[in-house]
Amino acid sequence: MARSKRSPKRIPAFASEAEERRFWEAHDTADYVDWTAARPVRLPGLKPSTETISLRLPAALLADLKTLANRRDVPYQSLLKVFLADRVARECRAARAPARRAGKAGRSRRRSRQRRTLTPRA
């Protein structure tokens, strides 16, 4: 699509980021920015947000993971990340839960368990 040589429209001032977001959702940047003058930018100091690790898995487990990923039409490494994230989140919630419930009920359960353990058998 050929663009005319007219100058771009002036970008309005925005009171908030939300207002700017709504504006750009409804308007095309081609009307406001001369993209022919754009240049590529290099960010050499930008570090990746992920780390590469080496993980040894049993062959059968890896095969099952690849099968599940294939059924969902996703890469197996992505599916593994989802599974790990879900489990880590669950474990973190479980670790925080006893601290929230630490009260009378928690102490009485521990005592009853101790009594059962220490009660002599007949």
N, CA, C and O atoms as CSV, one atom per row, in Angstrom:
chain,resi,resn,atom,element,x,y,z
A,1,MET,N,N,0.844,-1.163,0.000
A,1,MET,CA,C,0.000,0.000,0.000
A,1,MET,C,C,0.894,1.233,0.000
A,1,MET,O,O,1.702,1.413,0.911
A,2,ALA,N,N,0.758,2.066,-0.997
A,2,ALA,CA,C,1.577,3.268,-1.104
A,2,ALA,C,C,1.059,4.339,-0.154
A,2,ALA,O,O,-0.142,4.593,-0.061
A,3,ARG,N,N,1.986,4.947,0.534
A,3,ARG,CA,C,1.624,5.985,1.497
A,3,ARG,C,C,1.963,7.327,0.884
A,3,ARG,O,O,2.991,7.477,0.225
A,4,SER,N,N,1.095,8.303,1.102
A,4,SER,CA,C,1.345,9.625,0.541
A,4,SER,C,C,2.488,10.292,1.286
A,4,SER,O,O,2.868,9.853,2.372
A,5,LYS,N,N,3.037,11.350,0.708
A,5,LYS,CA,C,4.186,12.046,1.290
A,5,LYS,C,C,3.775,13.103,2.310
A,5,LYS,O,O,4.580,13.963,2.665
A,6,ARG,N,N,2.540,13.048,2.782
A,6,ARG,CA,C,2.105,14.043,3.777
A,6,ARG,C,C,2.811,13.809,5.104
A,6,ARG,O,O,3.256,12.697,5.386
A,7,SER,N,N,2.914,14.836,5.902
A,7,SER,CA,C,3.593,14.703,7.185
A,7,SER,C,C,2.667,14.000,8.180
A,7,SER,O,O,1.444,14.105,8.086
A,8,PRO,N,N,3.266,13.282,9.131
A,8,PRO,CA,C,2.446,12.545,10.105
A,8,PRO,C,C,1.650,13.487,11.010
A,8,PRO,O,O,2.025,14.637,11.238
A,9,LYS,N,N,0.550,12.956,11.508
A,9,LYS,CA,C,-0.268,13.713,12.464
A,9,LYS,C,C,0.505,13.878,13.765
A,9,LYS,O,O,1.395,13.087,14.077
A,10,ARG,N,N,0.157,14.905,14.511
A,10,ARG,CA,C,0.795,15.167,15.796
A,10,ARG,C,C,0.224,14.211,16.847
A,10,ARG,O,O,-0.994,14.065,16.955
A,11,ILE,N,N,1.091,13.564,17.616
A,11,ILE,CA,C,0.646,12.654,18.680
A,11,ILE,C,C,0.155,13.500,19.846
A,11,ILE,O,O,0.883,14.370,20.324
A,12,PRO,N,N,-1.058,13.261,20.307
A,12,PRO,CA,C,-1.587,14.071,21.410
A,12,PRO,C,C,-0.875,13.790,22.735
A,12,PRO,O,O,-0.226,12.757,22.900
A,13,ALA,N,N,-1.011,14.726,23.668
A,13,ALA,CA,C,-0.472,14.511,25.024
A,13,ALA,C,C,-1.485,13.661,25.787
A,13,ALA,O,O,-2.694,13.848,25.651
A,14,PHE,N,N,-0.986,12.738,26.578
A,14,PHE,CA,C,-1.858,11.829,27.316
A,14,PHE,C,C,-1.739,12.098,28.809
A,14,PHE,O,O,-0.650,12.369,29.315
A,15,ALA,N,N,-2.857,12.024,29.505
A,15,ALA,CA,C,-2.876,12.255,30.948
A,15,ALA,C,C,-2.392,11.022,31.716
A,15,ALA,O,O,-1.901,11.140,32.839
A,16,SER,N,N,-2.530,9.849,31.110
A,16,SER,CA,C,-2.131,8.625,31.805
A,16,SER,C,C,-1.740,7.564,30.782
A,16,SER,O,O,-2.026,7.687,29.591
A,17,GLU,N,N,-1.093,6.540,31.268
A,17,GLU,CA,C,-0.713,5.430,30.405
A,17,GLU,C,C,-1.958,4.706,29.889
A,17,GLU,O,O,-1.987,4.248,28.747
A,18,ALA,N,N,-2.973,4.607,30.725
A,18,ALA,CA,C,-4.221,3.953,30.312
A,18,ALA,C,C,-4.875,4.715,29.150
A,18,ALA,O,O,-5.392,4.107,28.212
A,19,GLU,N,N,-4.846,6.041,29.225
A,19,GLU,CA,C,-5.411,6.857,28.146
A,19,GLU,C,C,-4.627,6.647,26.857
A,19,GLU,O,O,-5.210,6.533,25.779
A,20,GLU,N,N,-3.303,6.598,26.973
A,20,GLU,CA,C,-2.465,6.368,25.790
A,20,GLU,C,C,-2.731,4.990,25.195
A,20,GLU,O,O,-2.799,4.830,23.976
A,21,ARG,N,N,-2.880,3.998,26.069
A,21,ARG,CA,C,-3.166,2.636,25.605
A,21,ARG,C,C,-4.474,2.607,24.817
A,21,ARG,O,O,-4.534,2.016,23.739
A,22,ARG,N,N,-5.518,3.240,25.348
A,22,ARG,CA,C,-6.812,3.277,24.649
A,22,ARG,C,C,-6.677,3.966,23.289
A,22,ARG,O,O,-7.283,3.540,22.306
A,23,PHE,N,N,-5.871,5.043,23.244
A,23,PHE,CA,C,-5.672,5.773,21.989
A,23,PHE,C,C,-5.048,4.872,20.937
A,23,PHE,O,O,-5.548,4.790,19.815
A,24,TRP,N,N,-3.934,4.180,21.297
A,24,TRP,CA,C,-3.236,3.362,20.315
A,24,TRP,C,C,-4.021,2.117,19.934
A,24,TRP,O,O,-3.803,1.560,18.858
A,25,GLU,N,N,-4.930,1.668,20.796
A,25,GLU,CA,C,-5.792,0.540,20.434
A,25,GLU,C,C,-6.765,0.933,19.328
A,25,GLU,O,O,-7.217,0.084,18.559
A,26,ALA,N,N,-7.082,2.220,19.252
A,26,ALA,CA,C,-8.075,2.694,18.279
A,26,ALA,C,C,-7.451,3.397,17.072
A,26,ALA,O,O,-8.165,3.699,16.117
A,27,HIS,N,N,-6.139,3.668,17.084
A,27,HIS,CA,C,-5.499,4.403,16.002
A,27,HIS,C,C,-4.300,3.640,15.451
A,27,HIS,O,O,-3.658,2.863,16.159
A,28,ASP,N,N,-4.013,3.877,14.176
A,28,ASP,CA,C,-2.885,3.238,13.507
A,28,ASP,C,C,-1.651,4.129,13.628
A,28,ASP,O,O,-1.726,5.331,13.372
A,29,THR,N,N,-0.516,3.546,14.016
A,29,THR,CA,C,0.700,4.346,14.171
A,29,THR,C,C,1.180,4.917,12.842
A,29,THR,O,O,1.895,5.919,12.829
A,30,ALA,N,N,0.802,4.305,11.735
A,30,ALA,CA,C,1.241,4.791,10.423
A,30,ALA,C,C,0.769,6.225,10.171
A,30,ALA,O,O,1.398,6.954,9.405
A,31,ASP,N,N,-0.323,6.631,10.803
A,31,ASP,CA,C,-0.822,7.997,10.644
A,31,ASP,C,C,-0.045,8.993,11.510
A,31,ASP,O,O,-0.121,10.199,11.275
A,32,TYR,N,N,0.692,8.511,12.495
A,32,TYR,CA,C,1.336,9.381,13.476
A,32,TYR,C,C,2.861,9.286,13.486
A,32,TYR,O,O,3.526,10.176,14.014
A,33,VAL,N,N,3.422,8.226,12.916
A,33,VAL,CA,C,4.870,8.012,12.958
A,33,VAL,C,C,5.382,7.775,11.546
A,33,VAL,O,O,4.779,7.021,10.782
A,34,ASP,N,N,6.498,8.418,11.196
A,34,ASP,CA,C,7.130,8.186,9.898
A,34,ASP,C,C,8.088,7.013,10.058
A,34,ASP,O,O,9.245,7.199,10.434
A,35,TRP,N,N,7.611,5.816,9.776
A,35,TRP,CA,C,8.399,4.617,9.973
A,35,TRP,C,C,9.527,4.483,8.955
A,35,TRP,O,O,10.421,3.660,9.150
A,36,THR,N,N,9.514,5.260,7.883
A,36,THR,CA,C,10.607,5.187,6.908
A,36,THR,C,C,11.898,5.736,7.508
A,36,THR,O,O,12.987,5.404,7.039
A,37,ALA,N,N,11.790,6.562,8.528
A,37,ALA,CA,C,12.977,7.130,9.184
A,37,ALA,C,C,13.451,6.260,10.357
A,37,ALA,O,O,14.454,6.577,10.997
A,38,ALA,N,N,12.748,5.190,10.632
A,38,ALA,CA,C,13.104,4.328,11.767
A,38,ALA,C,C,14.404,3.585,11.490
A,38,ALA,O,O,14.687,3.203,10.355
A,39,ARG,N,N,15.188,3.386,12.546
A,39,ARG,CA,C,16.448,2.649,12.441
A,39,ARG,C,C,16.436,1.526,13.466
A,39,ARG,O,O,15.840,1.665,14.534
A,40,PRO,N,N,17.089,0.414,13.148
A,40,PRO,CA,C,17.166,-0.680,14.130
A,40,PRO,C,C,17.979,-0.237,15.346
A,40,PRO,O,O,18.918,0.550,15.225
A,41,VAL,N,N,17.615,-0.743,16.495
A,41,VAL,CA,C,18.299,-0.415,17.738
A,41,VAL,C,C,18.930,-1.682,18.291
A,41,VAL,O,O,18.309,-2.745,18.278
A,42,ARG,N,N,20.148,-1.575,18.771
A,42,ARG,CA,C,20.823,-2.700,19.414
A,42,ARG,C,C,20.902,-2.412,20.903
A,42,ARG,O,O,21.227,-1.299,21.316
A,43,LEU,N,N,20.601,-3.426,21.704
A,43,LEU,CA,C,20.662,-3.304,23.156
A,43,LEU,C,C,21.639,-4.355,23.674
A,43,LEU,O,O,21.217,-5.410,24.149
A,44,PRO,N,N,22.939,-4.077,23.588
A,44,PRO,CA,C,23.931,-5.100,23.936
A,44,PRO,C,C,23.939,-5.478,25.415
A,44,PRO,O,O,24.335,-6.592,25.759
A,45,GLY,N,N,23.514,-4.581,26.286
A,45,GLY,CA,C,23.529,-4.878,27.723
A,45,GLY,C,C,22.296,-5.616,28.199
A,45,GLY,O,O,22.210,-5.964,29.376
A,46,LEU,N,N,21.344,-5.864,27.323
A,46,LEU,CA,C,20.097,-6.527,27.702
A,46,LEU,C,C,20.362,-8.008,27.930
A,46,LEU,O,O,20.868,-8.700,27.047
A,47,LYS,N,N,20.024,-8.481,29.101
A,47,LYS,CA,C,20.276,-9.879,29.436
A,47,LYS,C,C,18.994,-10.694,29.245
A,47,LYS,O,O,17.899,-10.192,29.500
A,48,PRO,N,N,19.123,-11.942,28.800
A,48,PRO,CA,C,17.921,-12.774,28.646
A,48,PRO,C,C,17.291,-13.069,30.007
A,48,PRO,O,O,17.983,-13.161,31.020
A,49,SER,N,N,15.998,-13.211,30.007
A,49,SER,CA,C,15.290,-13.452,31.259
A,49,SER,C,C,15.232,-14.942,31.616
A,49,SER,O,O,14.671,-15.315,32.646
A,50,THR,N,N,15.798,-15.767,30.782
A,50,THR,CA,C,15.808,-17.200,31.072
A,50,THR,C,C,17.247,-17.689,31.179
A,50,THR,O,O,18.177,-17.050,30.688
A,51,GLU,N,N,17.405,-18.813,31.819
A,51,GLU,CA,C,18.722,-19.446,31.928
A,51,GLU,C,C,18.648,-20.838,31.338
A,51,GLU,O,O,17.638,-21.529,31.464
A,52,THR,N,N,19.708,-21.233,30.708
A,52,THR,CA,C,19.786,-22.575,30.151
A,52,THR,C,C,20.335,-23.517,31.207
A,52,THR,O,O,21.333,-23.221,31.864
A,53,ILE,N,N,19.670,-24.658,31.364
A,53,ILE,CA,C,20.129,-25.665,32.316
A,53,ILE,C,C,20.224,-27.003,31.614
A,53,ILE,O,O,19.641,-27.206,30.549
A,54,SER,N,N,20.955,-27.899,32.216
A,54,SER,CA,C,21.030,-29.262,31.721
A,54,SER,C,C,20.259,-30.127,32.703
A,54,SER,O,O,20.523,-30.086,33.905
A,55,LEU,N,N,19.325,-30.896,32.213
A,55,LEU,CA,C,18.464,-31.703,33.072
A,55,LEU,C,C,18.411,-33.119,32.518
A,55,LEU,O,O,18.032,-33.331,31.366
A,56,ARG,N,N,18.786,-34.065,33.327
A,56,ARG,CA,C,18.733,-35.469,32.902
A,56,ARG,C,C,17.403,-36.065,33.365
A,56,ARG,O,O,17.056,-36.010,34.545
A,57,LEU,N,N,16.671,-36.632,32.411
A,57,LEU,CA,C,15.383,-37.260,32.701
A,57,LEU,C,C,15.417,-38.704,32.234
A,57,LEU,O,O,16.101,-39.026,31.263
A,58,PRO,N,N,14.687,-39.574,32.914
A,58,PRO,CA,C,14.559,-40.939,32.394
A,58,PRO,C,C,13.928,-40.897,30.998
A,58,PRO,O,O,13.034,-40.092,30.736
A,59,ALA,N,N,14.395,-41.757,30.124
A,59,ALA,CA,C,13.924,-41.766,28.732
A,59,ALA,C,C,12.411,-41.932,28.651
A,59,ALA,O,O,11.766,-41.296,27.816
A,60,ALA,N,N,11.838,-42.771,29.499
A,60,ALA,CA,C,10.386,-43.008,29.467
A,60,ALA,C,C,9.622,-41.743,29.857
A,60,ALA,O,O,8.590,-41.427,29.265
A,61,LEU,N,N,10.135,-41.021,30.858
A,61,LEU,CA,C,9.481,-39.778,31.282
A,61,LEU,C,C,9.527,-38.742,30.166
A,61,LEU,O,O,8.532,-38.067,29.902
A,62,LEU,N,N,10.674,-38.615,29.513
A,62,LEU,CA,C,10.806,-37.673,28.408
A,62,LEU,C,C,9.879,-38.060,27.255
A,62,LEU,O,O,9.267,-37.191,26.633
A,63,ALA,N,N,9.773,-39.341,26.971
A,63,ALA,CA,C,8.880,-39.802,25.904
A,63,ALA,C,C,7.426,-39.468,26.236
A,63,ALA,O,O,6.677,-39.021,25.368
A,64,ASP,N,N,7.026,-39.685,27.495
A,64,ASP,CA,C,5.656,-39.350,27.910
A,64,ASP,C,C,5.408,-37.851,27.800
A,64,ASP,O,O,4.340,-37.423,27.362
A,65,LEU,N,N,6.396,-37.057,28.199
A,65,LEU,CA,C,6.267,-35.604,28.119
A,65,LEU,C,C,6.101,-35.159,26.670
A,65,LEU,O,O,5.267,-34.305,26.369
A,66,LYS,N,N,6.894,-35.737,25.780
A,66,LYS,CA,C,6.792,-35.388,24.363
A,66,LYS,C,C,5.444,-35.810,23.781
A,66,LYS,O,O,4.887,-35.117,22.930
A,67,THR,N,N,4.928,-36.937,24.237
A,67,THR,CA,C,3.610,-37.394,23.777
A,67,THR,C,C,2.523,-36.415,24.219
A,67,THR,O,O,1.671,-36.023,23.423
A,68,LEU,N,N,2.560,-36.024,25.493
A,68,LEU,CA,C,1.578,-35.051,25.998
A,68,LEU,C,C,1.681,-33.724,25.252
A,68,LEU,O,O,0.668,-33.124,24.895
A,69,ALA,N,N,2.897,-33.278,25.024
A,69,ALA,CA,C,3.097,-32.010,24.321
A,69,ALA,C,C,2.574,-32.103,22.892
A,69,ALA,O,O,1.968,-31.160,22.384
A,70,ASN,N,N,2.810,-33.240,22.248
A,70,ASN,CA,C,2.335,-33.434,20.881
A,70,ASN,C,C,0.806,-33.386,20.823
A,70,ASN,O,O,0.236,-32.804,19.900
A,71,ARG,N,N,0.148,-33.994,21.807
A,71,ARG,CA,C,-1.323,-33.966,21.849
A,71,ARG,C,C,-1.845,-32.538,21.993
A,71,ARG,O,O,-2.893,-32.195,21.446
A,72,ARG,N,N,-1.111,-31.716,22.728
A,72,ARG,CA,C,-1.529,-30.324,22.950
A,72,ARG,C,C,-0.985,-29.386,21.881
A,72,ARG,O,O,-1.305,-28.198,21.873
A,73,ASP,N,N,-0.167,-29.913,20.983
A,73,ASP,CA,C,0.442,-29.151,19.903
A,73,ASP,C,C,1.292,-27.997,20.433
A,73,ASP,O,O,1.194,-26.864,19.962
A,74,VAL,N,N,2.132,-28.312,21.428
A,74,VAL,CA,C,3.069,-27.338,21.993
A,74,VAL,C,C,4.439,-27.994,22.081
A,74,VAL,O,O,4.531,-29.221,22.115
A,75,PRO,N,N,5.500,-27.204,22.116
A,75,PRO,CA,C,6.833,-27.793,22.299
A,75,PRO,C,C,6.942,-28.446,23.676
A,75,PRO,O,O,6.383,-27.940,24.650
A,76,TYR,N,N,7.649,-29.552,23.758
A,76,TYR,CA,C,7.715,-30.279,25.030
A,76,TYR,C,C,8.417,-29.471,26.117
A,76,TYR,O,O,8.070,-29.589,27.292
A,77,GLN,N,N,9.404,-28.648,25.741
A,77,GLN,CA,C,10.079,-27.842,26.752
A,77,GLN,C,C,9.133,-26.795,27.342
A,77,GLN,O,O,9.203,-26.497,28.535
A,78,SER,N,N,8.254,-26.239,26.515
A,78,SER,CA,C,7.268,-25.273,27.010
A,78,SER,C,C,6.291,-25.951,27.964
A,78,SER,O,O,5.939,-25.389,29.002
A,79,LEU,N,N,5.855,-27.156,27.613
A,79,LEU,CA,C,4.945,-27.891,28.483
A,79,LEU,C,C,5.626,-28.228,29.807
A,79,LEU,O,O,5.002,-28.145,30.865
A,80,LEU,N,N,6.884,-28.601,29.755
A,80,LEU,CA,C,7.635,-28.892,30.973
A,80,LEU,C,C,7.707,-27.657,31.869
A,80,LEU,O,O,7.574,-27.770,33.087
A,81,LYS,N,N,7.916,-26.478,31.276
A,81,LYS,CA,C,7.949,-25.237,32.063
A,81,LYS,C,C,6.609,-24.971,32.735
A,81,LYS,O,O,6.564,-24.539,33.887
A,82,VAL,N,N,5.520,-25.230,32.020
A,82,VAL,CA,C,4.180,-25.034,32.594
A,82,VAL,C,C,3.978,-25.996,33.765
A,82,VAL,O,O,3.516,-25.592,34.832
A,83,PHE,N,N,4.324,-27.263,33.563
A,83,PHE,CA,C,4.177,-28.251,34.632
A,83,PHE,C,C,5.008,-27.865,35.855
A,83,PHE,O,O,4.527,-27.943,36.986
A,84,LEU,N,N,6.244,-27.455,35.630
A,84,LEU,CA,C,7.108,-27.060,36.740
A,84,LEU,C,C,6.560,-25.828,37.463
A,84,LEU,O,O,6.538,-25.783,38.693
A,85,ALA,N,N,6.125,-24.842,36.701
A,85,ALA,CA,C,5.586,-23.617,37.310
A,85,ALA,C,C,4.359,-23.930,38.159
A,85,ALA,O,O,4.214,-23.399,39.260
A,86,ASP,N,N,3.467,-24.798,37.650
A,86,ASP,CA,C,2.271,-25.181,38.414
A,86,ASP,C,C,2.648,-25.869,39.720
A,86,ASP,O,O,2.101,-25.554,40.777
A,87,ARG,N,N,3.574,-26.796,39.641
A,87,ARG,CA,C,3.953,-27.555,40.841
A,87,ARG,C,C,4.681,-26.679,41.852
A,87,ARG,O,O,4.438,-26.785,43.054
A,88,VAL,N,N,5.570,-25.816,41.372
A,88,VAL,CA,C,6.289,-24.915,42.284
A,88,VAL,C,C,5.303,-23.970,42.973
A,88,VAL,O,O,5.423,-23.718,44.172
A,89,ALA,N,N,4.334,-23.449,42.225
A,89,ALA,CA,C,3.330,-22.569,42.827
A,89,ALA,C,C,2.522,-23.309,43.885
A,89,ALA,O,O,2.247,-22.759,44.952
A,90,ARG,N,N,2.137,-24.564,43.596
A,90,ARG,CA,C,1.378,-25.364,44.550
A,90,ARG,C,C,2.192,-25.616,45.821
A,90,ARG,O,O,1.674,-25.505,46.931
A,91,GLU,N,N,3.461,-25.954,45.648
A,91,GLU,CA,C,4.330,-26.208,46.802
A,91,GLU,C,C,4.519,-24.940,47.639
A,91,GLU,O,O,4.529,-25.004,48.868
A,92,CYS,N,N,4.667,-23.805,46.983
A,92,CYS,CA,C,4.827,-22.536,47.714
A,92,CYS,C,C,3.565,-22.198,48.495
A,92,CYS,O,O,3.641,-21.740,49.636
A,93,ARG,N,N,2.391,-22.424,47.876
A,93,ARG,CA,C,1.128,-22.177,48.591
A,93,ARG,C,C,1.005,-23.104,49.788
A,93,ARG,O,O,0.581,-22.681,50.864
A,94,ALA,N,N,1.372,-24.367,49.607
A,94,ALA,CA,C,1.287,-25.343,50.694
A,94,ALA,C,C,2.239,-24.979,51.825
A,94,ALA,O,O,1.918,-25.179,52.997
A,95,ALA,N,N,3.399,-24.451,51.484
A,95,ALA,CA,C,4.370,-24.073,52.513
A,95,ALA,C,C,3.889,-22.872,53.308
A,95,ALA,O,O,4.182,-22.759,54.499
A,96,ARG,N,N,3.151,-21.970,52.663
A,96,ARG,CA,C,2.629,-20.786,53.358
A,96,ARG,C,C,1.380,-21.104,54.162
A,96,ARG,O,O,1.101,-20.428,55.152
A,97,ALA,N,N,0.623,-22.113,53.763
A,97,ALA,CA,C,-0.649,-22.433,54.407
A,97,ALA,C,C,-0.500,-22.780,55.885
A,97,ALA,O,O,-1.285,-22.266,56.682
A,98,PRO,N,N,0.443,-23.611,56.309
A,98,PRO,CA,C,0.546,-23.921,57.739
A,98,PRO,C,C,0.829,-22.673,58.580
A,98,PRO,O,O,0.364,-22.576,59.716
A,99,ALA,N,N,1.569,-21.741,58.043
A,99,ALA,CA,C,1.865,-20.514,58.795
A,99,ALA,C,C,0.583,-19.735,59.051
A,99,ALA,O,O,0.418,-19.137,60.115
A,100,ARG,N,N,-0.324,-19.739,58.078
A,100,ARG,CA,C,-1.592,-19.027,58.252
A,100,ARG,C,C,-2.512,-19.760,59.213
A,100,ARG,O,O,-3.281,-19.140,59.947
A,101,ARG,N,N,-2.426,-21.083,59.204
A,101,ARG,CA,C,-3.322,-21.866,60.056
A,101,ARG,C,C,-2.733,-22.136,61.433
A,101,ARG,O,O,-3.387,-22.744,62.281
A,102,ALA,N,N,-1.510,-21.692,61.658
A,102,ALA,CA,C,-0.857,-21.967,62.945
A,102,ALA,C,C,-1.633,-21.274,64.043
A,102,ALA,O,O,-1.546,-20.060,64.227
A,103,GLY,N,N,-2.353,-22.030,64.728
A,103,GLY,CA,C,-3.176,-21.521,65.814
A,103,GLY,C,C,-3.527,-22.675,66.710
A,103,GLY,O,O,-2.811,-23.674,66.777
A,104,LYS,N,N,-4.631,-22.528,67.393
A,104,LYS,CA,C,-5.071,-23.539,68.341
A,104,LYS,C,C,-5.287,-24.897,67.674
A,104,LYS,O,O,-4.865,-25.924,68.206
A,105,ALA,N,N,-5.937,-24.906,66.522
A,105,ALA,CA,C,-6.248,-26.170,65.859
A,105,ALA,C,C,-4.974,-26.917,65.491
A,105,ALA,O,O,-4.904,-28.135,65.656
A,106,GLY,N,N,-3.976,-26.213,65.000
A,106,GLY,CA,C,-2.728,-26.857,64.621
A,106,GLY,C,C,-2.022,-27.463,65.808
A,106,GLY,O,O,-1.471,-28.560,65.709
A,107,ARG,N,N,-2.029,-26.762,66.940
A,107,ARG,CA,C,-1.363,-27.285,68.126
A,107,ARG,C,C,-2.088,-28.500,68.663
A,107,ARG,O,O,-1.445,-29.465,69.075
A,108,SER,N,N,-3.425,-28.478,68.668
A,108,SER,CA,C,-4.163,-29.619,69.217
A,108,SER,C,C,-3.965,-30.862,68.364
A,108,SER,O,O,-3.912,-31.968,68.900
A,109,ARG,N,N,-3.853,-30.705,67.030
A,109,ARG,CA,C,-3.603,-31.857,66.173
A,109,ARG,C,C,-2.244,-32.467,66.458
A,109,ARG,O,O,-2.102,-33.689,66.494
A,110,ARG,N,N,-1.241,-31.618,66.661
A,110,ARG,CA,C,0.090,-32.144,66.970
A,110,ARG,C,C,0.074,-32.887,68.286
A,110,ARG,O,O,0.688,-33.947,68.402
A,111,ARG,N,N,-0.615,-32.352,69.285
A,111,ARG,CA,C,-0.674,-33.010,70.595
A,111,ARG,C,C,-1.353,-34.371,70.486
A,111,ARG,O,O,-0.880,-35.348,71.067
A,112,SER,N,N,-2.471,-34.442,69.737
A,112,SER,CA,C,-3.169,-35.723,69.626
A,112,SER,C,C,-2.297,-36.735,68.905
A,112,SER,O,O,-2.325,-37.919,69.243
A,113,ARG,N,N,-1.516,-36.294,67.912
A,113,ARG,CA,C,-0.611,-37.199,67.232
A,113,ARG,C,C,0.459,-37.695,68.190
A,113,ARG,O,O,0.821,-38.871,68.177
A,114,GLN,N,N,0.965,-36.788,69.024
A,114,GLN,CA,C,1.985,-37.191,69.994
A,114,GLN,C,C,1.406,-38.190,70.988
A,114,GLN,O,O,2.064,-39.170,71.338
A,115,ARG,N,N,0.186,-37.952,71.441
A,115,ARG,CA,C,-0.436,-38.876,72.398
A,115,ARG,C,C,-0.579,-40.254,71.793
A,115,ARG,O,O,-0.301,-41.258,72.448
A,116,ARG,N,N,-1.019,-40.308,70.521
A,116,ARG,CA,C,-1.171,-41.608,69.876
A,116,ARG,C,C,0.164,-42.324,69.777
A,116,ARG,O,O,0.238,-43.540,69.950
A,117,THR,N,N,1.192,-41.589,69.506
A,117,THR,CA,C,2.510,-42.182,69.364
A,117,THR,C,C,3.046,-42.676,70.707
A,117,THR,O,O,3.706,-43.713,70.776
A,118,LEU,N,N,2.760,-41.931,71.767
A,118,LEU,CA,C,3.323,-42.249,73.061
A,118,LEU,C,C,2.437,-43.183,73.893
A,118,LEU,O,O,2.874,-43.666,74.937
A,119,THR,N,N,1.223,-43.441,73.459
A,119,THR,CA,C,0.317,-44.277,74.240
A,119,THR,C,C,0.787,-45.735,74.169
A,119,THR,O,O,0.975,-46.278,73.080
A,120,PRO,N,N,0.977,-46.370,75.345
A,120,PRO,CA,C,1.419,-47.777,75.349
A,120,PRO,C,C,0.319,-48.682,74.795
A,120,PRO,O,O,-0.869,-48.439,75.010
A,121,ARG,N,N,0.722,-49.701,74.100
A,121,ARG,CA,C,-0.250,-50.651,73.545
A,121,ARG,C,C,-0.561,-51.724,74.574
A,121,ARG,O,O,0.302,-52.124,75.355
A,122,ALA,N,N,-1.795,-52.179,74.563
A,122,ALA,CA,C,-2.236,-53.189,75.545
A,122,ALA,C,C,-1.947,-54.582,75.065
A,122,ALA,O,O,-2.250,-55.550,75.761
